[in-house]
Amino acid sequence: MVQELKNAAKSGDWSKCRTVTLSLFKTIPLDDVLQITINSVESYLPTFQNHYPNENWPYIRLGQIKQDIFSDTMLPMEQVIFPEWDKQYNTPGDNNFISAIGTLWQLLKFKSNSEKAIEMSIDAISQVFMGICVEVWGMSHLELWNKLFEPENKADQFILSTHFRPSNKYKTMSCRLWTELADQISR
């Protein structure tokens, strides 16, 4: 199955990558799945810090998540709030990273349900992978990236479908990320 994930990565089929990852994650201990997920999300921290050197809440939030996710206690639902989730950042990839942290934060509510925790882990990994791909492409195409945030611009899907998804930078990074995930799972 690891080779199947690598093949899906080469083809650029994110849906297949997610499906195969789900199957692979079901074969390993949940704590390993959670650690792989946290490592994947944390991999974006240096990029975010480079964009926003004065924003330290992601480090704090991820530290809380790491502490709570491996404990045996279940947080009361009212304690699982994530006020920074609504923050918006204009640099490429950063909002995907924030979404990945938010998904991890929500995962705390479901960690006793391994199937739901695995699904949410795949969501968090996909979000951060997309963030990395967007960051690599967007920083090289800032003019197009900035057009995505113009209120009068209705061409955001056009820009993404004609410039982002077909780009070699996106395809190369996407393949690399999913292939590296396959390697992590096989260890």
N, C-alpha and C positions, 0 to 999 in steps of 0.2 A: 504493500500500500504506500510506502514511502516513495517508491519510484513513481507510483501513480500521481502523487502530489507534485513531484518534480516535473512530470510530463504535463500536468495541468498548468503548472507555473510557466513552462516554456510556451504553451499555447496561449497564455494570457487569459484563460478562462477562470475568472474569480469565483463564479458560482461553483464550478467544479472544485476549485481549490478549497472553498469553504466546506463542501460536501465531504471531500476526502479527509480534510482536517478533522471534521466531526467524527468520522469513522476511526481515525487514528487516535484521537483524544479519548475515545471510549475504551481503548485498549491499554491505557496507562493510568496510574493512580491520579486522582483528582488533584492532590497536592502538587504533582508534577505539572499538570495542566495549568494550574493557577500560577506556579512559578514561571513557566514559559510565558504566560500572558503578562505577568508583571514585568518580566525582563523585556518583552517586546515594547510595552508602553514606555518603560523607563528609557529605552534606547533613544527616544525623541527628546528627552530632557535637555541635553546639551544644545540642540537646535533651538528649542524654545528659549533657553537661557541666553543664547546669542541674540535672538530677536528682542527679548524683553529681560535685560539683566536685573531689573529691579523687582520683577515679579517672582517671589519665592513660594507662593502658595502651592504650585504643583509639587514641589519637593515635600512640603508639609503634608499635603493631601495624600500623596503616594506613600509617605511614611506611615500615616494612619491606616491606610488600606492594607499595607504589608503587615502591620501589627495585628489588625483585626481579622484579616482573612485566614490566618493560620491558627487563630485561637479557637477554643471549643465553645466560646460563648456566642450567642446570637444577639445582635444589637436590636433594641426595640425599634420598630418601624419609624417612629418620630425622630430617632437619632440619626437615621440614614438620610441626611440632607446634604446637599452639595450646592451652596450658594454661588460659587464661582461658575457654575455650569452655564449661566446666562451671559457671561462675559463674551464679547465678540472681539476678535483680533483680525487685523487686516493683512497680516503677512501669510503667505502661502503655507498651508498645512497645519497651522496652529489651531484652528477651530476643530479640525479632525482629532488632533491630540487631546483637546479639551473634552471632546465627546468620548474618546477612549477612556480618559480618567473617570468621566461620569458613568460610563458603563461599568467600569471596575467598582466604583462606589456603589452602584445599584446592585452589583453582584453580591455584595455583603448581605443583602436581604435574602438571597437565594442559595447561599453556599451549602446549605444542608440538602438541597435538591441537586444532585450531581448532574442530571441531564440539563436542567436550566442553567446551572453554573457553566457547563461546557459550552452551551449555545452562546451565553453572554461573553465567555472568553473569546470565542471566535469573532463575535461582534467587535470586541475591544481591539483584538489583533487586526482585524480588517480595517477598522477606523484609523489605527496608527499607521498601518501600511499605506493606506490612501493618503494620510497626512504626509508621510515621507515622500511618496511619489509626487504629490501636489507641490511640496516644498522644492523638490529638485527641479521640476518643470517650471513652476511659477516664479522662482527666483531668476530663472533664465529668460522669462517672458513677462516681466513686470507690467508692461503696458497692457498686454492682454489680461493679465491677472487683475489689474486694477479696474478694467472695464467690467469685470464680473460684479463689482460692487457699486457701479453707478446706478442710482435709482431708476433712471429712465431706460436703462439697458434691458432689453427683453431677449437679448441674444446669448444669454449665459449658456444655455444648452448647446447652441451652435458653436460657441467658442470651445466648450469642453469636447464636443464630439468631433470637431474638425481640426483642432489644434492640440488638445491635451491627450486624448486617448490614442490617436494614431502616432504620437511622437515616440521616437526611439528612446528618449530619456525615460518616459513613463514605462514603456514596455520592458526596458532593461532593468529598471529599478524594481518593478513589479515582480519580474521573474526571479531576481536575486533575493528579494525578501521572502517569497514563498518557498524558494529552494532552501534558504537558510533555516526556515521554520521546519521543513522536512528533515533537515540534518539534526536540528535540536531534538525533534521528537524521536529520532532513531537512536539517540545516545542513551 
